[in-house]
Amino acid sequence: MRPNDWVNHTLATEAFGGAHAFNQDISGWDVSSVANMRNMFANAFSFNQNIGN
């Protein structure tokens, strides 16, 4: 997904769940409208990025 793809979404539950090879920089993502990110990266075993600032 591109950073602006999240602007109009409110639900990201399990969006990348099971994405074993996902390891992208998400620092530019605008997720301010996303209300639920429960298990968004569940079982994304390769994900190793900073998700806070």
mmCIF file as Biopython writes it, N, C-alpha, C and O atoms, coordinates in Angstrom:
data_model
#
loop_
_atom_site.group_PDB
_atom_site.id
_atom_site.type_symbol
_atom_site.label_atom_id
_atom_site.label_alt_id
_atom_site.label_comp_id
_atom_site.label_asym_id
_atom_site.label_entity_id
_atom_site.label_seq_id
_atom_site.pdbx_PDB_ins_code
_atom_site.Cartn_x
_atom_site.Cartn_y
_atom_site.Cartn_z
_atom_site.occupancy
_atom_site.B_iso_or_equiv
_atom_site.auth_seq_id
_atom_site.auth_asym_id
_atom_site.pdbx_PDB_model_num
ATOM 1   N N  . MET A ? 1  ? 0.832   -1.193  0.000  1.0 0.0 1  A 1 
ATOM 2   C CA . MET A ? 1  ? 0.000   0.000   0.000  1.0 0.0 1  A 1 
ATOM 3   C C  . MET A ? 1  ? 0.869   1.246   0.000  1.0 0.0 1  A 1 
ATOM 4   O O  . MET A ? 1  ? 1.962   1.264   0.567  1.0 0.0 1  A 1 
ATOM 5   N N  . ARG A ? 2  ? 0.374   2.256   -0.630 1.0 0.0 2  A 1 
ATOM 6   C CA . ARG A ? 2  ? 1.048   3.542   -0.594 1.0 0.0 2  A 1 
ATOM 7   C C  . ARG A ? 2  ? 0.562   4.309   0.636  1.0 0.0 2  A 1 
ATOM 8   O O  . ARG A ? 2  ? -0.538  4.047   1.121  1.0 0.0 2  A 1 
ATOM 9   N N  . PRO A ? 3  ? 1.361   5.252   1.152  1.0 0.0 3  A 1 
ATOM 10  C CA . PRO A ? 3  ? 0.989   5.985   2.375  1.0 0.0 3  A 1 
ATOM 11  C C  . PRO A ? 3  ? -0.394  6.611   2.344  1.0 0.0 3  A 1 
ATOM 12  O O  . PRO A ? 3  ? -1.099  6.554   3.352  1.0 0.0 3  A 1 
ATOM 13  N N  . ASN A ? 4  ? -0.807  7.191   1.259  1.0 0.0 4  A 1 
ATOM 14  C CA . ASN A ? 4  ? -2.099  7.876   1.217  1.0 0.0 4  A 1 
ATOM 15  C C  . ASN A ? 4  ? -3.277  6.927   1.063  1.0 0.0 4  A 1 
ATOM 16  O O  . ASN A ? 4  ? -4.427  7.358   1.152  1.0 0.0 4  A 1 
ATOM 17  N N  . ASP A ? 5  ? -3.018  5.655   0.836  1.0 0.0 5  A 1 
ATOM 18  C CA . ASP A ? 5  ? -4.103  4.684   0.679  1.0 0.0 5  A 1 
ATOM 19  C C  . ASP A ? 5  ? -4.915  4.500   1.958  1.0 0.0 5  A 1 
ATOM 20  O O  . ASP A ? 5  ? -6.034  3.991   1.902  1.0 0.0 5  A 1 
ATOM 21  N N  . TRP A ? 6  ? -4.380  4.898   3.100  1.0 0.0 6  A 1 
ATOM 22  C CA . TRP A ? 6  ? -5.061  4.701   4.383  1.0 0.0 6  A 1 
ATOM 23  C C  . TRP A ? 6  ? -5.909  5.893   4.796  1.0 0.0 6  A 1 
ATOM 24  O O  . TRP A ? 6  ? -6.646  5.791   5.776  1.0 0.0 6  A 1 
ATOM 25  N N  . VAL A ? 7  ? -5.840  7.006   4.101  1.0 0.0 7  A 1 
ATOM 26  C CA . VAL A ? 7  ? -6.483  8.245   4.523  1.0 0.0 7  A 1 
ATOM 27  C C  . VAL A ? 7  ? -7.983  8.093   4.763  1.0 0.0 7  A 1 
ATOM 28  O O  . VAL A ? 7  ? -8.498  8.657   5.729  1.0 0.0 7  A 1 
ATOM 29  N N  . ASN A ? 8  ? -8.691  7.363   3.932  1.0 0.0 8  A 1 
ATOM 30  C CA . ASN A ? 8  ? -10.141 7.236   4.071  1.0 0.0 8  A 1 
ATOM 31  C C  . ASN A ? 8  ? -10.593 5.916   4.689  1.0 0.0 8  A 1 
ATOM 32  O O  . ASN A ? 8  ? -11.773 5.571   4.610  1.0 0.0 8  A 1 
ATOM 33  N N  . HIS A ? 9  ? -9.680  5.180   5.297  1.0 0.0 9  A 1 
ATOM 34  C CA . HIS A ? 9  ? -10.028 3.891   5.908  1.0 0.0 9  A 1 
ATOM 35  C C  . HIS A ? 9  ? -10.124 4.034   7.418  1.0 0.0 9  A 1 
ATOM 36  O O  . HIS A ? 9  ? -9.337  4.754   8.032  1.0 0.0 9  A 1 
ATOM 37  N N  . THR A ? 10 ? -11.076 3.358   8.004  1.0 0.0 10 A 1 
ATOM 38  C CA . THR A ? 10 ? -11.205 3.357   9.458  1.0 0.0 10 A 1 
ATOM 39  C C  . THR A ? 10 ? -10.904 1.996   10.069 1.0 0.0 10 A 1 
ATOM 40  O O  . THR A ? 10 ? -10.768 1.878   11.287 1.0 0.0 10 A 1 
ATOM 41  N N  . LEU A ? 11 ? -10.801 0.974   9.236  1.0 0.0 11 A 1 
ATOM 42  C CA . LEU A ? 11 ? -10.575 -0.386  9.721  1.0 0.0 11 A 1 
ATOM 43  C C  . LEU A ? 11 ? -9.377  -1.006  9.008  1.0 0.0 11 A 1 
ATOM 44  O O  . LEU A ? 11 ? -9.330  -1.055  7.779  1.0 0.0 11 A 1 
ATOM 45  N N  . ALA A ? 12 ? -8.412  -1.479  9.793  1.0 0.0 12 A 1 
ATOM 46  C CA . ALA A ? 12 ? -7.234  -2.129  9.220  1.0 0.0 12 A 1 
ATOM 47  C C  . ALA A ? 12 ? -6.979  -3.467  9.904  1.0 0.0 12 A 1 
ATOM 48  O O  . ALA A ? 12 ? -5.853  -3.966  9.917  1.0 0.0 12 A 1 
ATOM 49  N N  . THR A ? 13 ? -8.034  -4.040  10.468 1.0 0.0 13 A 1 
ATOM 50  C CA . THR A ? 13 ? -7.916  -5.303  11.188 1.0 0.0 13 A 1 
ATOM 51  C C  . THR A ? 13 ? -7.335  -6.384  10.283 1.0 0.0 13 A 1 
ATOM 52  O O  . THR A ? 13 ? -7.870  -6.675  9.213  1.0 0.0 13 A 1 
ATOM 53  N N  . GLU A ? 14 ? -6.235  -6.970  10.733 1.0 0.0 14 A 1 
ATOM 54  C CA . GLU A ? 14 ? -5.550  -8.058  10.038 1.0 0.0 14 A 1 
ATOM 55  C C  . GLU A ? 14 ? -5.166  -7.725  8.598  1.0 0.0 14 A 1 
ATOM 56  O O  . GLU A ? 14 ? -5.083  -8.618  7.754  1.0 0.0 14 A 1 
ATOM 57  N N  . ALA A ? 15 ? -4.936  -6.462  8.319  1.0 0.0 15 A 1 
ATOM 58  C CA . ALA A ? 15 ? -4.598  -6.036  6.955  1.0 0.0 15 A 1 
ATOM 59  C C  . ALA A ? 15 ? -3.367  -6.755  6.407  1.0 0.0 15 A 1 
ATOM 60  O O  . ALA A ? 15 ? -3.327  -7.099  5.226  1.0 0.0 15 A 1 
ATOM 61  N N  . PHE A ? 16 ? -2.369  -6.984  7.250  1.0 0.0 16 A 1 
ATOM 62  C CA . PHE A ? 16 ? -1.155  -7.670  6.820  1.0 0.0 16 A 1 
ATOM 63  C C  . PHE A ? 16 ? -0.959  -8.974  7.574  1.0 0.0 16 A 1 
ATOM 64  O O  . PHE A ? 16 ? 0.142   -9.524  7.594  1.0 0.0 16 A 1 
ATOM 65  N N  . GLY A ? 17 ? -2.008  -9.463  8.184  1.0 0.0 17 A 1 
ATOM 66  C CA . GLY A ? 17 ? -1.948  -10.720 8.923  1.0 0.0 17 A 1 
ATOM 67  C C  . GLY A ? 17 ? -1.504  -11.858 8.018  1.0 0.0 17 A 1 
ATOM 68  O O  . GLY A ? 17 ? -2.099  -12.084 6.964  1.0 0.0 17 A 1 
ATOM 69  N N  . GLY A ? 18 ? -0.476  -12.567 8.417  1.0 0.0 18 A 1 
ATOM 70  C CA . GLY A ? 18 ? 0.025   -13.684 7.636  1.0 0.0 18 A 1 
ATOM 71  C C  . GLY A ? 18 ? 0.899   -13.290 6.458  1.0 0.0 18 A 1 
ATOM 72  O O  . GLY A ? 18 ? 1.282   -14.141 5.655  1.0 0.0 18 A 1 
ATOM 73  N N  . ALA A ? 19 ? 1.215   -12.014 6.348  1.0 0.0 19 A 1 
ATOM 74  C CA . ALA A ? 19 ? 2.090   -11.551 5.256  1.0 0.0 19 A 1 
ATOM 75  C C  . ALA A ? 19 ? 3.532   -11.828 5.671  1.0 0.0 19 A 1 
ATOM 76  O O  . ALA A ? 19 ? 4.223   -10.936 6.163  1.0 0.0 19 A 1 
ATOM 77  N N  . HIS A ? 20 ? 3.974   -13.039 5.476  1.0 0.0 20 A 1 
ATOM 78  C CA . HIS A ? 20 ? 5.268   -13.489 5.991  1.0 0.0 20 A 1 
ATOM 79  C C  . HIS A ? 20 ? 6.454   -12.707 5.466  1.0 0.0 20 A 1 
ATOM 80  O O  . HIS A ? 20 ? 7.488   -12.668 6.132  1.0 0.0 20 A 1 
ATOM 81  N N  . ALA A ? 21 ? 6.353   -12.083 4.306  1.0 0.0 21 A 1 
ATOM 82  C CA . ALA A ? 21 ? 7.486   -11.371 3.730  1.0 0.0 21 A 1 
ATOM 83  C C  . ALA A ? 21 ? 7.370   -9.851  3.848  1.0 0.0 21 A 1 
ATOM 84  O O  . ALA A ? 21 ? 8.220   -9.137  3.315  1.0 0.0 21 A 1 
ATOM 85  N N  . PHE A ? 22 ? 6.340   -9.335  4.532  1.0 0.0 22 A 1 
ATOM 86  C CA . PHE A ? 22 ? 6.152   -7.886  4.625  1.0 0.0 22 A 1 
ATOM 87  C C  . PHE A ? 22 ? 7.180   -7.268  5.562  1.0 0.0 22 A 1 
ATOM 88  O O  . PHE A ? 22 ? 7.245   -7.634  6.736  1.0 0.0 22 A 1 
ATOM 89  N N  . ASN A ? 23 ? 7.984   -6.333  5.059  1.0 0.0 23 A 1 
ATOM 90  C CA . ASN A ? 23 ? 8.964   -5.605  5.865  1.0 0.0 23 A 1 
ATOM 91  C C  . ASN A ? 23 ? 9.251   -4.271  5.187  1.0 0.0 23 A 1 
ATOM 92  O O  . ASN A ? 23 ? 10.362  -4.040  4.709  1.0 0.0 23 A 1 
ATOM 93  N N  . GLN A ? 24 ? 8.273   -3.413  5.145  1.0 0.0 24 A 1 
ATOM 94  C CA . GLN A ? 24 ? 8.392   -2.126  4.454  1.0 0.0 24 A 1 
ATOM 95  C C  . GLN A ? 24 ? 8.423   -0.971  5.445  1.0 0.0 24 A 1 
ATOM 96  O O  . GLN A ? 24 ? 7.938   -1.090  6.570  1.0 0.0 24 A 1 
ATOM 97  N N  . ASP A ? 25 ? 8.990   0.130   5.022  1.0 0.0 25 A 1 
ATOM 98  C CA . ASP A ? 25 ? 8.996   1.354   5.816  1.0 0.0 25 A 1 
ATOM 99  C C  . ASP A ? 25 ? 7.581   1.928   5.811  1.0 0.0 25 A 1 
ATOM 100 O O  . ASP A ? 25 ? 7.041   2.234   4.748  1.0 0.0 25 A 1 
ATOM 101 N N  . ILE A ? 26 ? 6.979   2.074   6.991  1.0 0.0 26 A 1 
ATOM 102 C CA . ILE A ? 26 ? 5.620   2.595   7.076  1.0 0.0 26 A 1 
ATOM 103 C C  . ILE A ? 26 ? 5.591   3.980   7.711  1.0 0.0 26 A 1 
ATOM 104 O O  . ILE A ? 26 ? 4.524   4.470   8.081  1.0 0.0 26 A 1 
ATOM 105 N N  . SER A ? 27 ? 6.753   4.615   7.841  1.0 0.0 27 A 1 
ATOM 106 C CA . SER A ? 27 ? 6.829   5.908   8.533  1.0 0.0 27 A 1 
ATOM 107 C C  . SER A ? 27 ? 6.055   7.017   7.837  1.0 0.0 27 A 1 
ATOM 108 O O  . SER A ? 27 ? 5.685   7.995   8.485  1.0 0.0 27 A 1 
ATOM 109 N N  . GLY A ? 28 ? 5.800   6.898   6.540  1.0 0.0 28 A 1 
ATOM 110 C CA . GLY A ? 28 ? 5.067   7.937   5.819  1.0 0.0 28 A 1 
ATOM 111 C C  . GLY A ? 28 ? 3.577   7.689   5.724  1.0 0.0 28 A 1 
ATOM 112 O O  . GLY A ? 28 ? 2.856   8.481   5.116  1.0 0.0 28 A 1 
ATOM 113 N N  . TRP A ? 29 ? 3.106   6.612   6.310  1.0 0.0 29 A 1 
ATOM 114 C CA . TRP A ? 29 ? 1.687   6.293   6.227  1.0 0.0 29 A 1 
ATOM 115 C C  . TRP A ? 29 ? 0.858   7.223   7.105  1.0 0.0 29 A 1 
ATOM 116 O O  . TRP A ? 29 ? 1.193   7.434   8.270  1.0 0.0 29 A 1 
ATOM 117 N N  . ASP A ? 30 ? -0.203  7.771   6.565  1.0 0.0 30 A 1 
ATOM 118 C CA . ASP A ? 30 ? -1.144  8.578   7.336  1.0 0.0 30 A 1 
ATOM 119 C C  . ASP A ? 30 ? -2.285  7.655   7.749  1.0 0.0 30 A 1 
ATOM 120 O O  . ASP A ? 30 ? -3.189  7.375   6.962  1.0 0.0 30 A 1 
ATOM 121 N N  . VAL A ? 31 ? -2.231  7.188   8.990  1.0 0.0 31 A 1 
ATOM 122 C CA . VAL A ? 31 ? -3.255  6.280   9.495  1.0 0.0 31 A 1 
ATOM 123 C C  . VAL A ? 31 ? -4.144  6.987   10.530 1.0 0.0 31 A 1 
ATOM 124 O O  . VAL A ? 31 ? -4.765  6.343   11.376 1.0 0.0 31 A 1 
ATOM 125 N N  . SER A ? 32 ? -4.189  8.306   10.447 1.0 0.0 32 A 1 
ATOM 126 C CA . SER A ? 32 ? -4.938  9.084   11.432 1.0 0.0 32 A 1 
ATOM 127 C C  . SER A ? 32 ? -6.427  8.777   11.447 1.0 0.0 32 A 1 
ATOM 128 O O  . SER A ? 32 ? -7.077  8.994   12.469 1.0 0.0 32 A 1 
ATOM 129 N N  . SER A ? 33 ? -6.986  8.284   10.360 1.0 0.0 33 A 1 
ATOM 130 C CA . SER A ? 33 ? -8.416  7.963   10.330 1.0 0.0 33 A 1 
ATOM 131 C C  . SER A ? 33 ? -8.699  6.497   10.673 1.0 0.0 33 A 1 
ATOM 132 O O  . SER A ? 33 ? -9.859  6.103   10.788 1.0 0.0 33 A 1 
ATOM 133 N N  . VAL A ? 34 ? -7.655  5.696   10.834 1.0 0.0 34 A 1 
ATOM 134 C CA . VAL A ? 34 ? -7.848  4.278   11.154 1.0 0.0 34 A 1 
ATOM 135 C C  . VAL A ? 34 ? -8.137  4.143   12.647 1.0 0.0 34 A 1 
ATOM 136 O O  . VAL A ? 34 ? -7.322  4.526   13.486 1.0 0.0 34 A 1 
ATOM 137 N N  . ALA A ? 35 ? -9.302  3.598   12.962 1.0 0.0 35 A 1 
ATOM 138 C CA . ALA A ? 35 ? -9.726  3.450   14.354 1.0 0.0 35 A 1 
ATOM 139 C C  . ALA A ? 35 ? -9.374  2.080   14.927 1.0 0.0 35 A 1 
ATOM 140 O O  . ALA A ? 35 ? -9.196  1.950   16.138 1.0 0.0 35 A 1 
ATOM 141 N N  . ASN A ? 36 ? -9.273  1.059   14.082 1.0 0.0 36 A 1 
ATOM 142 C CA . ASN A ? 36 ? -9.014  -0.294  14.563 1.0 0.0 36 A 1 
ATOM 143 C C  . ASN A ? 36 ? -7.886  -0.923  13.762 1.0 0.0 36 A 1 
ATOM 144 O O  . ASN A ? 36 ? -8.023  -1.167  12.563 1.0 0.0 36 A 1 
ATOM 145 N N  . MET A ? 37 ? -6.765  -1.183  14.438 1.0 0.0 37 A 1 
ATOM 146 C CA . MET A ? 37 ? -5.606  -1.829  13.818 1.0 0.0 37 A 1 
ATOM 147 C C  . MET A ? 37 ? -5.331  -3.175  14.472 1.0 0.0 37 A 1 
ATOM 148 O O  . MET A ? 37 ? -4.210  -3.680  14.417 1.0 0.0 37 A 1 
ATOM 149 N N  . ARG A ? 38 ? -6.347  -3.752  15.088 1.0 0.0 38 A 1 
ATOM 150 C CA . ARG A ? 38 ? -6.169  -5.006  15.810 1.0 0.0 38 A 1 
ATOM 151 C C  . ARG A ? 38 ? -5.573  -6.073  14.885 1.0 0.0 38 A 1 
ATOM 152 O O  . ARG A ? 38 ? -6.082  -6.333  13.795 1.0 0.0 38 A 1 
ATOM 153 N N  . ASN A ? 39 ? -4.499  -6.670  15.348 1.0 0.0 39 A 1 
ATOM 154 C CA . ASN A ? 39 ? -3.804  -7.744  14.616 1.0 0.0 39 A 1 
ATOM 155 C C  . ASN A ? 39 ? -3.360  -7.325  13.219 1.0 0.0 39 A 1 
ATOM 156 O O  . ASN A ? 39 ? -3.231  -8.170  12.333 1.0 0.0 39 A 1 
ATOM 157 N N  . MET A ? 40 ? -3.129  -6.059  13.016 1.0 0.0 40 A 1 
ATOM 158 C CA . MET A ? 40 ? -2.759  -5.559  11.691 1.0 0.0 40 A 1 
ATOM 159 C C  . MET A ? 40 ? -1.529  -6.268  11.135 1.0 0.0 40 A 1 
ATOM 160 O O  . MET A ? 40 ? -1.462  -6.549  9.938  1.0 0.0 40 A 1 
ATOM 161 N N  . PHE A ? 41 ? -0.559  -6.558  11.994 1.0 0.0 41 A 1 
ATOM 162 C CA . PHE A ? 41 ? 0.665   -7.221  11.556 1.0 0.0 41 A 1 
ATOM 163 C C  . PHE A ? 41 ? 0.828   -8.605  12.180 1.0 0.0 41 A 1 
ATOM 164 O O  . PHE A ? 41 ? 1.950   -9.102  12.283 1.0 0.0 41 A 1 
ATOM 165 N N  . ALA A ? 42 ? -0.258  -9.229  12.592 1.0 0.0 42 A 1 
ATOM 166 C CA . ALA A ? 42 ? -0.191  -10.560 13.206 1.0 0.0 42 A 1 
ATOM 167 C C  . ALA A ? 42 ? 0.439   -11.561 12.234 1.0 0.0 42 A 1 
ATOM 168 O O  . ALA A ? 42 ? 0.032   -11.667 11.077 1.0 0.0 42 A 1 
ATOM 169 N N  . ASN A ? 43 ? 1.420   -12.278 12.720 1.0 0.0 43 A 1 
ATOM 170 C CA . ASN A ? 43 ? 2.125   -13.301 11.935 1.0 0.0 43 A 1 
ATOM 171 C C  . ASN A ? 43 ? 2.862   -12.751 10.719 1.0 0.0 43 A 1 
ATOM 172 O O  . ASN A ? 43 ? 3.140   -13.489 9.773  1.0 0.0 43 A 1 
ATOM 173 N N  . ALA A ? 44 ? 3.177   -11.470 10.742 1.0 0.0 44 A 1 
ATOM 174 C CA . ALA A ? 44 ? 4.047   -10.895 9.706  1.0 0.0 44 A 1 
ATOM 175 C C  . ALA A ? 44 ? 5.474   -11.032 10.241 1.0 0.0 44 A 1 
ATOM 176 O O  . ALA A ? 44 ? 6.073   -10.063 10.708 1.0 0.0 44 A 1 
ATOM 177 N N  . PHE A ? 45 ? 5.987   -12.217 10.167 1.0 0.0 45 A 1 
ATOM 178 C CA . PHE A ? 45 ? 7.227   -12.584 10.846 1.0 0.0 45 A 1 
ATOM 179 C C  . PHE A ? 45 ? 8.450   -11.785 10.420 1.0 0.0 45 A 1 
ATOM 180 O O  . PHE A ? 45 ? 9.366   -11.611 11.224 1.0 0.0 45 A 1 
ATOM 181 N N  . SER A ? 46 ? 8.499   -11.297 9.199  1.0 0.0 46 A 1 
ATOM 182 C CA . SER A ? 46 ? 9.657   -10.554 8.721  1.0 0.0 46 A 1 
ATOM 183 C C  . SER A ? 46 ? 9.583   -9.065  9.033  1.0 0.0 46 A 1 
ATOM 184 O O  . SER A ? 46 ? 10.554  -8.343  8.808  1.0 0.0 46 A 1 
ATOM 185 N N  . PHE A ? 47 ? 8.442   -8.586  9.550  1.0 0.0 47 A 1 
ATOM 186 C CA . PHE A ? 47 ? 8.296   -7.152  9.791  1.0 0.0 47 A 1 
ATOM 187 C C  . PHE A ? 47 ? 9.211   -6.718  10.910 1.0 0.0 47 A 1 
ATOM 188 O O  . PHE A ? 47 ? 9.127   -7.235  12.025 1.0 0.0 47 A 1 
ATOM 189 N N  . ASN A ? 48 ? 10.092  -5.765  10.620 1.0 0.0 48 A 1 
ATOM 190 C CA . ASN A ? 48 ? 11.055  -5.274  11.593 1.0 0.0 48 A 1 
ATOM 191 C C  . ASN A ? 48 ? 11.313  -3.802  11.317 1.0 0.0 48 A 1 
ATOM 192 O O  . ASN A ? 48 ? 12.425  -3.416  10.958 1.0 0.0 48 A 1 
ATOM 193 N N  . GLN A ? 49 ? 10.294  -2.993  11.483 1.0 0.0 49 A 1 
ATOM 194 C CA . GLN A ? 49 ? 10.398  -1.556  11.227 1.0 0.0 49 A 1 
ATOM 195 C C  . GLN A ? 49 ? 9.959   -0.784  12.472 1.0 0.0 49 A 1 
ATOM 196 O O  . GLN A ? 49 ? 9.199   -1.301  13.291 1.0 0.0 49 A 1 
ATOM 197 N N  . ASN A ? 50 ? 10.431  0.430   12.609 1.0 0.0 50 A 1 
ATOM 198 C CA . ASN A ? 50 ? 10.015  1.321   13.686 1.0 0.0 50 A 1 
ATOM 199 C C  . ASN A ? 50 ? 8.579   1.772   13.409 1.0 0.0 50 A 1 
ATOM 200 O O  . ASN A ? 50 ? 8.283   2.277   12.326 1.0 0.0 50 A 1 
ATOM 201 N N  . ILE A ? 51 ? 7.693   1.592   14.385 1.0 0.0 51 A 1 
ATOM 202 C CA . ILE A ? 51 ? 6.299   1.999   14.197 1.0 0.0 51 A 1 
ATOM 203 C C  . ILE A ? 51 ? 5.912   3.164   15.111 1.0 0.0 51 A 1 
ATOM 204 O O  . ILE A ? 51 ? 4.736   3.514   15.203 1.0 0.0 51 A 1 
ATOM 205 N N  . GLY A ? 52 ? 6.869   3.748   15.767 1.0 0.0 52 A 1 
ATOM 206 C CA . GLY A ? 52 ? 6.585   4.883   16.643 1.0 0.0 52 A 1 
ATOM 207 C C  . GLY A ? 52 ? 7.557   6.017   16.409 1.0 0.0 52 A 1 
ATOM 208 O O  . GLY A ? 52 ? 8.600   5.842   15.779 1.0 0.0 52 A 1 
ATOM 209 N N  . ASN A ? 53 ? 7.206   7.174   16.920 1.0 0.0 53 A 1 
ATOM 210 C CA . ASN A ? 53 ? 8.156   8.294   16.842 1.0 0.0 53 A 1 
ATOM 211 C C  . ASN A ? 53 ? 8.173   9.079   18.098 1.0 0.0 53 A 1 
ATOM 212 O O  . ASN A ? 53 ? 8.914   10.056  18.205 1.0 0.0 53 A 1 
#
